[in-house]
Amino acid sequence: MRALTARFAGLHDDEGMNTAEYAVGTLAAVAFAGVLYKVVSSPSVQAALTGVINEALK
């Protein structure tokens, strides 16, 4: 257990993300947002959401 603790103790020197990691993270977030937008804006999902909202308001 001490060896494992000592091994992870050395990781504190590299805190945070560097520029390349921010770029990859941002690109992944934008790609996910694009896919989510396409899914939510599809006619079948819009119809399902409208039905759920209409049922909730009755």
LINSULBEL-V677682 format. One record per pair of residues at least 12 apart in sequence whose C-alpha atoms are under 7 Angstrom apart, sorted by sequence separation. I is the first residue (numbers start at 1). J is the second residue. D is the distance in whole Angstrom. If there is no record, write none. Layout:
i->{I,I}
j->{J,J}
d->{D,D}
//
This chain:
none
//
